């Protein structure tokens, strides 16, 4: 019995998603590779963005993968945590900005 719903060993099997749908799986990995290639953003910057998004999406596999990737790219612990705080602030802000919709609806219904 696993202690967690998520098994860290599953991350090693990510490449196997092509087994059940080879064409689409390969297209995904081609696109994924192109996204993370050097471009207007460096691979280091993309790794930091990926780490922050991994946290906002609550993906333990991505958090593991991009924590390791960030360390390998020389990203400091402080930079990682700051990026996670940015992701948290955006996610919290996205939640709070919807309160305007609630306020508008309540005001309309209260008329």
C-alpha positions in Angstrom: 0.0 0.0 0.0 1.4 3.4 -1.0 1.5 6.2 1.6 0.3 8.6 -1.0 -2.0 8.7 -4.0 0.9 10.0 -6.0 3.8 7.5 -6.4 7.1 9.4 -7.2 8.1 6.4 -9.3 5.3 7.2 -11.7 7.2 10.2 -13.0 9.8 7.8 -14.6 7.0 6.3 -16.6 5.8 9.6 -18.1 7.4 8.7 -21.5 5.2 5.7 -21.7 2.1 7.8 -22.5 2.9 7.2 -26.1 2.2 3.4 -25.7 -1.6 3.9 -25.9 -1.6 6.7 -28.5 1.8 6.8 -30.2 1.1 9.6 -32.7 -0.5 12.1 -30.2 2.0 11.2 -27.5 5.0 11.9 -29.8 3.4 15.1 -30.9 3.0 16.2 -27.3 6.7 15.4 -26.5 7.9 17.1 -29.7 5.9 20.2 -28.7 7.0 20.0 -25.0 10.6 19.8 -26.1 10.2 22.8 -28.4 8.6 24.8 -25.6 11.5 24.3 -23.3 14.2 24.9 -25.9 16.2 28.2 -25.7 14.3 31.0 -27.3 13.4 34.5 -26.2 13.5 33.0 -22.7 16.5 31.0 -21.5 16.1 27.4 -20.4 16.8 28.6 -16.9 14.0 31.1 -16.9 11.6 28.5 -18.4 12.6 26.1 -15.6 11.8 28.7 -13.0 8.4 29.4 -14.6 7.7 25.7 -14.8 8.4 25.3 -11.1 6.1 28.1 -10.2 3.3 26.8 -12.4 3.8 23.3 -11.0 2.9 24.7 -7.6 -0.1 26.7 -8.8 -1.4 23.6 -10.6 -0.6 21.4 -7.5 1.3 18.8 -9.6 3.6 16.8 -7.3 5.3 15.1 -10.3 6.0 18.5 -11.9 7.2 19.9 -8.5 9.7 17.0 -8.2 10.9 17.3 -11.8 11.3 21.1 -11.9 12.8 21.3 -8.4 15.5 18.9 -9.6 15.8 20.8 -13.0 16.1 24.1 -11.2 18.9 22.9 -9.0 20.7 21.5 -12.0 20.4 24.9 -13.7 21.9 26.7 -10.7 18.7 28.3 -9.6 19.0 29.2 -5.9 16.5 28.1 -3.2 15.7 31.8 -2.7 14.8 32.2 -6.4 12.7 29.1 -6.3 10.7 30.2 -3.3 10.2 33.7 -4.7 8.9 32.2 -7.9 6.5 30.0 -5.9 5.3 33.1 -4.0 4.6 34.9 -7.3 2.5 31.9 -8.4 0.7 31.9 -5.1 0.0 35.6 -5.4 -1.4 35.3 -8.9 -3.5 32.3 -8.0 -4.9 34.1 -4.9 -5.5 37.3 -6.9 -7.4 35.3 -9.5 -9.6 34.0 -6.7 -10.1 37.4 -5.1 -10.8 39.3 -8.4 -13.9 37.1 -8.9 -15.3 38.6 -5.7 -16.2 41.6 -7.9 -18.6 39.4 -9.8 -20.1 38.2 -6.5 -20.4 41.8 -5.3 -22.1 42.9 -8.6 -24.5 40.0 -8.4 -25.4 40.6 -4.7 -25.9 44.4 -5.4 -28.1 43.6 -8.3 -30.2 41.1 -6.4 -30.5 43.5 -3.4 -32.0 46.3 -5.4 
